Amino acid sequence: MNGHSRRSFLQLGGVTTAGALIPAYVAGTETTARTETAPHASADPFAPLRHRWRDVTAGSGFDATAEPYRTRLARLGTRAAGYRDAMAPAEASLWPDLAFPSLGATPARLRTMARAYVLPGTGLTGDASLASAVATGIDHYRRRVYAAGADEVGNWWYWQIGTPKNLLDAALLIGPHLADRQSAALREAVDHFVPECRLDDYSGTSTGANRVDLCMVTLLRAILGSDPAKAALAVSALSPVFPYVSEGDGFYRDGSFVQHTTVPYQGTYGASLLSGLATLFAVLRGSPWEVTDPNRQVVLDSVERTFAPVVHDGFCMDLVSGRAIGRQPYGDHGRGRVIASAILLLGETASAAERSRWQGMVKGWALRDTHRPMLEAAENDDLGFHARLAAILDDDAVPAAGEPAGHRLLAMSARAVHRRPGWCAGLSMASYRIGHYEHGNGENLRGWHTGSGMLYWWAGGHGDQYSDSFWTTVDPYRLPGTTVSTRRLADGAGEGWGDTCPPGRWAGGATDGVYATVGQHLNGFESTLEAFKSWFFLDDAVVCLGAAITGEDGVPVETIVDNRRTDALLTVDEKTGWAHLEGHGGYVLPCGTRLRTLREERAGGRDPVTRSYVTLWFDHGVDPVSAGYVYLLLPGASLAETRARAADPGWARVLANTARGQGVRVPSLGITAVNFWNDGAAGDLAASAPCAVLVRESADGTATLTVSDPRRDLSELTVTWDRPVTEVLHGHPLLAGATTGARLTLTFGRLAGRGGGSNTVTVRLG
């Protein structure tokens, strides 16, 4: 029994089922036909919660006789009937084909059966024998496994969240078919594994998405037992989730979301949190326990501040999905659907303006996700989501929103997302507060270098670039954009659950919302490697610089210009310094560094699959001392456009590429940008301390200077621009002083409290 204590699984005694049949509710409506067994049931404040729970989670708002619902519901009924007929309650498992104790599968099967009982069109709607089988199964599992007094063995999540949520869900759906005695025993078991004190302290495994799930379990326990005190506790315990945080788990003002203390997690945990809160808001609306905490607006704001920036054409970027990135092919598209579903449901309790914007945004995602069409995939995800999505897709009054051009720098989670017409890029870094990678539960064992400056990018038609078995087949030492020591690492190297933070503090940059300068002081994962890396995000290019690349591991150090999952034609012109990957984009190599290339087939996965790759990289040699690189990435560029950019060496001028600073000037855009690793000067910019500076000159004679403190430790900063300036038109609140004239001098106050955020000053040029 794998170390389970004898008292963990108790003997099954006699089971009785009772209660009146709950007839099916009318398909396509939100009304329910039901026979109440208790007098004055209409006065029961929990009755509407039971109805809403069923409608929100099992699905409603669709015509069960229309496709695809008719087929999907019939399939659900067939599966539920198969589970019912195969049930064989014994000394161990409820089903002979499941290994004991089956913490995940058994409760999930019982919930599936319960949904077939309440949903219309399953062929088992209102079937008393099915409901009775669910009741028998719940009580069997409660006696054998999930019993009051039993010990948690293995992953705590199953005992406190996964199992009770599924069991309570099934119990609510079958209503009075679960006898009072059985219901009381289940509630007692839940109280044992999820006692009220679990919600006392907002720490450990009771934060963020986990806290929302624990509150949901507590609420379901309250609804099952008509317990107003527990319902109130479930709602009040949500409050710590809402406010912005400055460290640890939760929402940050810059749009970051972190779970497990050091892992950016809008995908998976964040998606789960948003979905859970959307469900709770919908179920509790209008009840005595409606969520009215004023900080709930933070959750509503997170739709556009936190989640939308990392969803591209319907999929959630892997750079915010922690250890989940390699779980299954097209998992990023699945996570995008979870977020889209949560947003549409959340819209039902938001303002009309928010709901309208969100519907247009999700509609745009659905129309652009051609690799895993969202509506088609929703048939198997969630019938309620399918109905909501189908409604807005069919509604001409809901305009589909396009991808918003611009830059989002999520400094507190060391992430950046850049969008321009026709392409999108995402950057993943590590710092003293954000881990290199997360592994746990046997997942993502080779994600070591995802925080070493991995640069994801998507041009038109490449929405599956990192989706189609990328993580199981890619060379984990050659992730695009990274600089790494090739020292071999063990699977799951380093501490688990994201506790892999390097010492470097400088990770972040400055953005004016359109362009950005982003940098990382890189300390290699479990190696002596050190490097300074910068990315300058522009209209049709990303300028990439590397400096002071040093290592003493006795192995080569490499910078991976790209590693594309493709068999497209690669053209390289070493003489003039460019390369082009047909249908993808181009690369310009102005420094003359030799570009290494490799075309290979790579296999991986439990059921091995093979994918084609084209890899481009710089070999800095064994134990390099102060190596560097310069290259331009041109997403979506044609061969002619790549050749033309290579023939214009003055398009981007490198101002500095050292351990003191990295900077570029792009005259055609009026851009000057420098990442100062130390105090110093580059071009016509100088800074008194480490910082990032982005200058953009406009044709109307004005300019903006955007400054940030990526290290988050400056009490003051002076930036000098050697250009004539007549006046400051708009100053940031932290601008403590400004001197204009032949040159501009700006003095800022305490930037340390800005969380690495950007601070912009507008001036008139002389």
N, C-alpha and C positions, 0 to 999 in steps of 0.2 A: 504493500500500500504506500510505497515511496515515502516512508517516514511519517505518514499521518497517524495521529494518536488514535487509540481504540475508541475514545469517546467522541472523535470527530464525526463519525458516521453511525447514527443510532438506528435501532431496529425499526422496521416498518410494522405498525400495528394495523388495526382495522381502519378503513376509510369510508366515510359517508359523505355523500353529496346531497345538497338540498337546494331549494330556491326555485322561484318561478323562472320560466324561460324569458330571456330578453329578446324580443323580436327585433329584426333588422330595421335600421333607420332607412328612411326613404332615400334612394340613390339620387345624387345630384342636388340634394337640399341639405340644409343644416338642421332640419328638424328630426326628432327621434320619436319613434313609437315605442313606448315602454310600459310595462305593467309594474307599478311600484308595489312592493310588498309591505312597506311600513306605513302606518297611518301618518297623515300630514307630511308626506315625503316632500311635497313642494316647498315646505318651509326649511328643508335641510339645506344649509348653505353649501354643502359639499356635493349635492346632486348636480348642479351645473358644471362643477369642476370635473366630475366623472365624464359627463357628456363631452366637454371641451377637450379633455385629455384624449378621448377616443378619436374625436374629429381631427385634432391637430396632429396626432402622432400616427394613427392608423391610416388616416387619409379621408378626405371629404371634398365636396365641390365638383364631383365629376358624375357623368352618366355611366352607370355600370353596364348598360347595354350597348354602349358605343366602344369602338376600338380607339386606342389599344387596351382600354380598361377591361373590356369583356374577356379578352384572352389572358390578360395578366391576372385578373381575379380568378379565372378558372384554373390557371396554373397554380396560384396560391392554394386554392381548395384541394387540388390534386396532391400537392406536397403535404398539406396538413393531414389529409386522409391517410397518406402513406405513413406519416409519423404516428398517427393514432393507431393504425392497424399493426404497426411494428412494435408498439409499446409492450414490454414484458417486465413489469416490476419484479425485481428479484433482490437478492441480498446486496447486490452492488448497483450496477448501472440500470437506469430506466430503459435504455435501449441496448440490446446486445452488441450493436456495432460500435458503440462508443466506449472508449476506455474510461474506467472509473478513476477519479470522480467527475471528469468532464465539466470543469468549472465554466467553460464558455459555451459549448455546444448544447448541452441539455437545457439550460434556461432559455437559450435562443430558440430552440425548437418549440418549447412550450409557448413562447410569445407568438411565434408564427401560427401555431394552432389557434391561439386566442384571437388573433387578427382575422383568421379565416372565419371564425365564429361571428364576429361583429360586422365585418365588411359585407356589402351586398355582392351578389353575383358569384360567390365562391362555390355554390352548390352545397355549402355547409352552414350557410347563414342561419343563426339561431338554432343550430343543431344541438339538442340537449346532450346527446351522447358525446359529442366533441367537447363541449364545455365540461362535462363530467370527467372526461379523460384528462383535460388540462388540470382540473382540481386534483385529481388523483396524482398526476405527475408532480405538481407543486408540493403536495404533502409528502410524497415519496422522497423528493429531493431534499425537502426540509428535514426529514427524519434521518436520511442517510448521510447528508453532506452539510447542508446549511442550517445547522441546528444551534439553538441557544446553548452556550457552553462549549461548543466545538472550538478547536484551535485553527487559526489561520495558518495555512501551509502554502508556501510558494508566494506568488505575486499578490501583494495586498490588494491591488486594484480589483481583482475578481471578487474578493470577499466584501469589499466596502462599496463598490460601484457597479461593476458589470453584472454580477449575479443578482444582487437585490433589485437593481433597476429592471432587469428582464422579468424576474419573478413577480414583482409588484405590478408591473405593467400588465402581465398576463392575468393576475388576480383581479385587477380593476376591470379588465375587459370582460371577464366571464361573470362578474357581479355576484349575485347570490348563489351561484353554483358552487362557490367556495364556501363551505359551511363556516359558521361562526367560530367553531372550535379550530378549524384549519386556519382561518384568517388570524385568529388571536395568536396561534403558534408561529405563523409566519412573521407577524409583527414583533413578537418576542425575539425571534431570531435576528431580525433586522436591528432591533434595539441593542442586541448583543454585539454585532459587528460594527454598527454605526451608532454608537451612543451619542447623546446630545453633547457631551463634552468634546466630541470630535470637531464641533463647530465653534468651540470657545476661542481657540487660538488660531490666528491667520498666519500659519507658518508650515514648514515641512511639506507634506503631501496634501495639505488642505489649503492650497492657494490656486488662483487662476482657474483654469478649466476644471481641475480636480474639485475645487470648492464648489463650482456651479453644479457639477455632477453629484456631489455629496448633498447639496441643498435639494436637488431634484429627488434623490432617494428619500430624503426626509419628508419632502412634500408628498410623495406618493404614499409613504407610510402614514402620513396624516390623513390623506384622503381615504385610504383603505379603512382606517379606524375612526374616521370622523373626529379627528383630534385637533381642535382649533389652536391649542398651545403649540403643538408641533408644526402646524402650518405657519404660525407667526414666527417661529424659530427659523424655519426654512427660508422665509422671506428676509428676515432681519440679518441672517448670516450671509446673505448675498452682498450686503453693503460694502465690505472690504474689497470686493472685486472691482467696484466702479471707479474710485478716484484714480487720478494719474499718480504714477510712482516715479521715483528718481533712481531706484535701484531694485534689483530682484525681480520677482514675477509681476507681470501686469502690463497695463497700458502706459505708454510714455507720450508726452506732449508732441514729440516729433513724429509720431505715427508708429514707433516701434512697439512690438509686443514680445515679451520674453516669458518663457516658462523654464523650469529646471534651473533657474537663477542665471544661467549663462547662454541660453539657446534661443535665438530668434525663432518664433514659432507661430506666425499667423496661420500657416498650414498645420493640419492635424490638431494640435492643442487649441490654437486660436480658433480654428473652424469649429471645433467641438464646443468651445466656450460660447461663440456667437450663436450656434445652433441651439444650445441649451438655454441661453437667455431668451432667445426669440420664442422658444417653446413656452418657457415659464411666463413671459410677459403675456402671451396669447391666452394661455390657460387661466391665468389669474385675473385677467382684465375684467373689471366690473365687480369683482368679488370683494369680500371684506379684507382679503390679503393681497390686493393689487399692489404691484411694485411701484411705489411713489417716491422712492429715494431720488432727490434732485440730481444726484450724480449719475443716474441712469442715462442722462444725456450724453455722457462720455461714451457709452456703448453705441448710441445712435450715431454720434460723430465718428466713431471708429470705422463705420462702413466706408466712408470716403477718405478718412485720414490714415487708417491702418491697413484695411484689407484690400481696397481697390488698387492701391499702388503696386501690390505684388500679384495681382491677377492680370494676366495678359491673354487676350483673346479666349477667355474662358478657363484657362488653367492657372493654378497657383504655383508660382515659381518655387523650385526646389530649394532655393537659398534661404527659405524660411520654413523648412519642414523637418529639420533635425534628423533624427535617425530613421524617419519614415521614407526617405527618398527612394530606397531600393526595394520597397515591399512588393511592388507589382508593376508591370508595364502600364504606362499611362496613369500612374497614380497621381501625377500632378493635375491631370484633367479631372480625376475623381474628386480631389480636394477642392478644385475650383467649383465643381457642382455643389458640394456641401456648403461652400460659402455662398454661392448664388441662391441656394434654397433657403438658407438662413436669412439672407437679406430680404427676399420676397416675403417671408413669414414675418420678419421684424417690421416690415413696412406696414403691416396691418395694425400695428400699435404705435406708429410714428405719425408725424404731421403729414398733411396732404402734399406739401412741397417736397419733403424728404421721400415720401413714397413715390411720387412722380419721377424724381431724379433717379432713384434706385431702379425702378422698373425699366427706364430707358437704358441704364447702364447694363443691367443683366440681359436685356434684349440684345444689345450690341454684342455682348460676350457670346450669347447663344448663336447668333447669326455668323459670327466669325470663327467659331470653333468647328472647323470642318474635319479635323482629324478624329474627334470623338464627339459627334453632334450631340449637343446638350439635351435636346428634347428627347431624342431617341434613347440616350443612356438613362434619362430620368425615368423611363418606364420601369426599369429594374431597381432604381434607387428609392423612389418615393412617389407614390401615386398622387399625393397631395401637391408635391412640388411640380410634378408633370402637369397637373391641372392649372396651377397658377402660371407656370411658364407658357403653356399653350394659350392661355387667355391673353397674355400680353403680346405674344407673337402674332395672334390673330387680330389684335386691336390696332387699327391704323392710327388711332389717336395717341398711341404711345410711340414716340420717335426713338429709334435705336441710336444710342449715344456711341460716338466713335472713341478710339483710344485718345486720351488726352495727352498732347505733346507737352514735354517739360521734364524737369528733373526732380526726383524726390530723394533726398539724402536722409536716411534713417540713422543718424549718427550714434544714438544710444544703443543700437544693435549692430553697428559696423556693417551696414548694408546700404546699397545705393541702387536706384532704378532710374534709367534714362530712356525717355521716349522721344522719338522724332518720326515724322511721317515715313511710314514704310519699314521701320525697324525699332527694336527695343533691346536694351541691355540691362543686365543685373550683375551686381558685384558683391562678393562675399569675402569678408575679412575677419581676422581675429585680433583680439586685444586683451589687455589686462582684465577686462570685464566680460568679454565674449569668447567662448571656447573655439578652438580650431575645428572641432567636430563633436558630434555626440554619437556614442554607441550604447547599447543596452538591450537586454532581452535577446541577445544574439543578433541584433540588427545593426546594419551599417558598419560592419567590422573593418572596412577598408576606406572609410571616408576621411582618412587622416588629414588630407591636404585641401579639403574644401574651404578652409578658412585662410589659405595662403594666397589670397588674391584671385580666386576663381572668377573668371569673367564669362558669364553666360550671354549669348546674344541670339536674337531671332530676327531674321529678315522675312519678307513675305513668303508664305508657304512652308515655313520651317517650324510650325508650332509643335511638332513631334520630335524635335532635335534631341531633347534630353528625356523623352518619354518612352520611346520604343526600345526597351531593354538597354538603355544607355548605361545605367549604373551596374548592371551585372556583366557587361562586356567591355567597358572602357578600361584602359590602363590606369589604375588608381594613382600611379606616380606621375601621370601626365595629364592632369586636368587643365583645361584651357585657361590661360592667363596666369597660372601659378608659377612661382619660383620655388624650387624644392631641391633638397638634398636627395640623391638617389639611394641613400642608405636604406636597406631593407628593413621593414617594420613588421611586427607580429600582428596578426588579426586582433582587433580590439585593443591595440596598444594605447597606453594612457588610461587615466581614470575614466570610469563610465559616467553616463548621464551629463555629458557636456563639461565636466570638470577638467578642461584641457586648455585653460587660459595661459597665453604666453605673458611675459613681463611687459612687452611694449605698450606704451600708453597712447602713442600717436596713431589714431585710426579714425578717419573722418574726412572733413574738408569743408568747402564753402560752395554754396550755390545761390544763384539769383532766381531760381525757379525755372530757368531755361537751360543754362549751361552750368557746368560744375568743374571744380578741381577737387579730386579725392586722392587721399594717400594713406599708406600703411607702412609703419615701421615694423617690418616682418622679422619675427624670431621663428625659425623653422621648428616644425613639430618634432620633438625628440631628436634634435640635431643641433650642431653648433652654427648652423646657417644663420646669417643676419643679412638683411637687405632693406633698401628703401625703395618703395614702389609708388608710382603716381599714375593716375589716369585723368585725362582732361577730356570731358564729354562735350562734344560739339554738335554741329548740324548733321554732317554726314560721316563723321569719323570719331574715333576714340584715339587720342595720342597717348601712348603707353611708354613710360620711362622706368628704368631700373638703375640703381646706383649702389656703390659700396657693397656689392654682393661678395660675401666672404664666408668661407666654411672650412672646417678642419676635421671632417668626418672620414677623410681618406677615400672619398668617392666623388664622381662628377656631380656638379650642380647644374641644373637645367632651368631655363625659363620656357614655358610652353606657350608659344604664340597662339596656337589653336590645336584642337583635337576634335575634328568634326566627324560625326557619324554619317558617312556618305561614301559613295564610290564615284563621285563626280570627277571630271577632268581637272587636274592640277597643272597650272602653267607657272614656271618659275623663270624669271629673268635676273640672274645673279649680277650681270654687268651693270644694269641700271637700277637694281635694287627693288624688285617688286615680285609679288606672287599673286595668283588669282585662282580661286576655286569656283569653277563654273556653277552658276545658279545659287551661289552662296554670297561671295563677296571678295574683297581684295585686301592685300597687305602691302604696305610700303615700308622699306627698310633703309632709311636714309643714312644710317651710320656705317653701312658696309659690312656689318657682322654677317658671317656665313650662316645661312638658314639651313638647318637640317630638315629633311622630309622623310616620311615613311608612309607607305600604304600597306595596310594589313587587314586580315580577317581575324576577328577575336570572338571566342566562344565563352559563354558563361551562363550561370543560372542553374537551378535545381533540375529543370528540364532544359538541357543546354540549347541555346540558340546562338546563331552566329551573325555578327554585324560587321560591316565594312567601316574602316576608319582611315582618315587622312590626318597625319600629325605633322605639325610644323614646330620646330623648337630651336633655341640657341643652346649650345653646349658651352658652358663657362669653364669647363675643365675640372680636374681634380683639385680640391682645396683652393679655390680661386681667392685672390686678394684684390678687393675693390674692382670687381668686374661690373659691367653695365650693359645696357641695351636701350635702343630707341626703335619703336615701330609704330605705324599707324594701322589701325583696324578700320576697314571701310565696309560696313555691313551692307549687303545688297548691291554693291558696286559692280558694274560690268567690267569686262576686260579693258575696254577702251578708257573708261573712267579711272581705273586703277593705273594704267599706263600714263595717263595725263597727270594724275596727282604725283606720280613718281618723277615726272619731268618738271615739276614745279617745286624745287627744294625750299623756296622761300615761303611756301604756303603756311607752314608751321615752323617757327624758328625756336630752337631750344636755347633758352636763356641760362639754364643751369641744370646739371645732372650729377650732383655730388651728395655726400653725406650731410652737407649743410643745407642744401635746398635743391628743389627740382622745379623748373618753370618753363613755360612756353609763351610765345606771342604769336597770334594768328591775325595778321593785319586786316584781312578781308572781313573778319567778324568784329574787329575792334577789341579783341580779347587779349588780355595779359593775365596770366594766372601763375601763381607760385605757391608751392608747399614749402614753407620754411621749417626744416627739421631743427634748426638752431637759429639764433639771431643772425642777421646777415643781410646781404643785398643780392638781387638778381635782376638784370635789366634796369628799368627805372623804378623798381620797387625795393624798399628796405623795411625790415621789421626788427623790433627790439627783443623779440622772444619767439619761440616756436609758434607758428600759426599758419593758417591758410588764407590766401588773399586772391580774390577774383575781381578783375577790373573789366568793365564793358563800356566802351565809348560808343555813343550814338551819333547819328547824322545830324541831330538837332543841336549839337554843341554841348550836350550834357554827358555825364558819365556816372556810373554806379560803381562803388567800391564795396565789395562784400567780404567780410572778415569773420573768421571763426577761431575758436580755441579747441582744437581736437583733443588735446591732452586734458582739458577741463581743470586747469590749475593756475590760470593767470589772474593775478590781482590787478594788473594793468598792462597795457600794450600800446606801443606807438608804431604807427605805420606811416611811412613817407613815400609819396609818389612824386617823382621828379618831372612834373608837368605843371605848366601854369594853370592856376584855378582862380576864378574871380570870387566865387561864393559857394557856400554850402546851402543847397536848396532843401535838403531833408536830412536830418540827423537821427541816428538811432538813439533810444533812451540811454544807452550805455556810453554814448559819445561824450567824453568829459571835456574835450577841447579840440579846436581846429584852427590851424593857421593856413591862410590862403596866400596867393601871390605867385612868385616864380616857381614855387613848389608847394605841394599840399602835405601838411602834417596832421594826422589824426591821432588823438589820444583817447583810448577806451578805458573804462573802469573795469570792474570785476567781471570778466567774461567766464570765469570758472563756474558760475552758477547757471550758465545758459545751456548746459548739457551738450556742448559741441555744436549748438545751433548757429545759423548764419545771421550776421548783423550787417545791414546795408545802409550806406550813406550815399546820397545823390548830390552831385556838384555840377556847377557850370564851368566849362573850360574857358581859359583865357585866350 
